[in-house]
Amino acid sequence: MDPPNLSFIGIVDFSQEAKWIYMTPSVYDLLGYEPGELIGRPSLELVHPDEFTTVKRIHHDTIVKDKAAVLLYLRMKHKIHSRGYILCGISRTVVHNVLVGSVSFANPTKAMHNASTAQEIEIVSPTSPNFQAKRWHDPPVSPPRPPSLRLPTLSSVNSWNTRLSPGSASESDSDESSPTPELQRQDSFQFSHLPNQSLRTLFILDRFTEKGTIMYCSNDCLVTTLSAIGRPFFDYVHESDEGTVKKWIETVKGWGVNELGQPSDGGFGYGCFTLLAKGRDSSQRVADPVEPRHRIGRHRASRHARDSGRASRIPDRTHAGSSLTLPPMEGQSPEILVDAIFSAHSDGLMVVLRRSENA
């Protein structure tokens, strides 16, 4: 039986090593590591040696093409040696000066839906051919280009990746008898720390609170980070859009449930709404049902109390913070029309925002 589909949220930097900046505690359930064991270390250390060079190039191309809502299937090393390498699905979105996303077990049950909502899919591991997605009339030799699955009344999503070339899938021809990681990593593809990309902001929300409490904010491009942490996300949503945005989030939460009814990943949803840069008091509204706090196994349940606080801790802003800071504002909160990408994961909800091109 396949393991239940879990996911953890991760953030890496723009260096060629793709160093971990932040991750949520479910990394333990997937790969056996505590977050503290990986923060500051290269994420590419965990990649299968046969796939290392390809993944490194994909990391570079994802950033320089400013991609969003793209999927990658590869193998990652489990801490317990006997468990070997785990086939994982990686979601990735460039957010100004960091690469954000999630890591989950590559589960065929979820693959079709996740592929239908992604902007692009890349297959690296030769053990994952069933995760490719094609449109019916694509020629057999053409790269997979999944269609977009959108929520009602959502804005156009194709423009998120206007700088990328058509999606492609690449596969390794090598088998499990691979060279040593040291030899494989002596590749000729090298690059310096890459520059900042377009202005986007990531919010990580507590998916188990009715108000969507903000646990993390990646920069000050749209709102002031230190003011946002701990506030309800709906404080920053215009009152006229609150009901619609809530329905979008509940829909994405419904997608982000695994076969055991536990919180997991579930693809991407896209929307457009008015953001209030200074926020408002959204507390005067009817309370809504709270999603059950399903947890995975005895070990996970016992860890939740101490892990939930650690998951919401803000990482060192010298790594994740943007150099951009909004000037002090007075009077009514400025209104900004924003495009949004929503995605649900085991430890939280990710919302990526940018100023709308329709503004």
Rosetta blueprint (number, residue, H / E / L):
1 M L
2 D L
3 P L
4 P L
5 N L
6 L L
7 S E
8 F E
9 I E
10 G E
11 I E
12 V E
13 D L
14 F L
15 S L
16 Q L
17 E L
18 A L
19 K E
20 W E
21 I E
22 Y E
23 M E
24 T L
25 P L
26 S L
27 V H
28 Y H
29 D H
30 L H
31 L H
32 G L
33 Y L
34 E L
35 P H
36 G H
37 E H
38 L H
39 I L
40 G L
41 R L
42 P E
43 S H
44 L H
45 E H
46 L H
47 V E
48 H L
49 P H
50 D H
51 E H
52 F H
53 T H
54 T H
55 V H
56 K H
57 R H
58 I H
59 H H
60 H H
61 D H
62 T H
63 I H
64 V H
65 K L
66 D L
67 K L
68 A L
69 A L
70 V E
71 L E
72 L E
73 Y E
74 L E
75 R E
76 M E
77 K E
78 H L
79 K L
80 I L
81 H H
82 S H
83 R H
84 G L
85 Y E
86 I E
87 L E
88 C E
89 G E
90 I E
91 S E
92 R E
93 T E
94 V E
95 V E
96 H L
97 N L
98 V E
99 L E
100 V E
101 G E
102 S E
103 V E
104 S E
105 F E
106 A L
107 N L
108 P H
109 T H
110 K H
111 A H
112 M H
113 H H
114 N H
115 A H
116 S H
117 T H
118 A L
119 Q L
120 E E
121 I E
122 E E
123 I E
124 V L
125 S L
126 P L
127 T L
128 S L
129 P H
130 N H
131 F H
132 Q L
133 A L
134 K L
135 R L
136 W L
137 H L
138 D L
139 P L
140 P L
141 V L
142 S L
143 P L
144 P L
145 R L
146 P L
147 P L
148 S L
149 L L
150 R L
151 L L
152 P L
153 T L
154 L L
155 S L
156 S L
157 V L
158 N H
159 S H
160 W H
161 N H
162 T L
163 R L
164 L L
165 S L
166 P L
167 G L
168 S L
169 A L
170 S L
171 E L
172 S L
173 D L
174 S L
175 D L
176 E L
177 S L
178 S L
179 P L
180 T L
181 P H
182 E H
183 L H
184 Q H
185 R L
186 Q L
187 D L
188 S L
189 F L
190 Q L
191 F L
192 S L
193 H L
194 L L
195 P L
196 N L
197 Q L
198 S L
199 L L
200 R E
201 T E
202 L E
203 F E
204 I E
205 L E
206 D L
207 R L
208 F L
209 T L
210 E L
211 K L
212 G L
213 T E
214 I E
215 M E
216 Y E
217 C E
218 S L
219 N L
220 D L
221 C L
222 L L
223 V L
224 T L
225 T H
226 L H
227 S H
228 A H
229 I L
230 G L
231 R L
232 P E
233 F H
234 F H
235 D H
236 Y H
237 V E
238 H L
239 E H
240 S H
241 D H
242 E H
243 G H
244 T H
245 V H
246 K H
247 K H
248 W H
249 I H
250 E H
251 T H
252 V H
253 K H
254 G H
255 W H
256 G L
257 V E
258 N L
259 E L
260 L L
261 G L
262 Q L
263 P E
264 S L
265 D L
266 G L
267 G L
268 F L
269 G E
270 Y E
271 G E
272 C E
273 F E
274 T E
275 L E
276 L E
277 A L
278 K L
279 G L
280 R L
281 D L
282 S L
283 S L
284 Q L
285 R L
286 V L
287 A L
288 D L
289 P L
290 V L
291 E L
292 P L
293 R L
294 H L
295 R L
296 I L
297 G H
298 R H
299 H H
300 R H
301 A H
302 S H
303 R H
304 H H
305 A H
306 R H
307 D H
308 S H
309 G H
310 R H
311 A H
312 S L
313 R L
314 I L
315 P L
316 D L
317 R H
318 T H
319 H H
320 A H
321 G L
322 S L
323 S L
324 L L
325 T L
326 L L
327 P L
328 P L
329 M L
330 E L
331 G L
332 Q L
333 S L
334 P L
335 E E
336 I E
337 L E
338 V E
339 D E
340 A E
341 I E
342 F E
343 S E
344 A E
345 H E
346 S L
347 D L
348 G E
349 L E
350 M E
351 V E
352 V E
353 L E
354 R E
355 R E
356 S L
357 E L
358 N L
359 A L
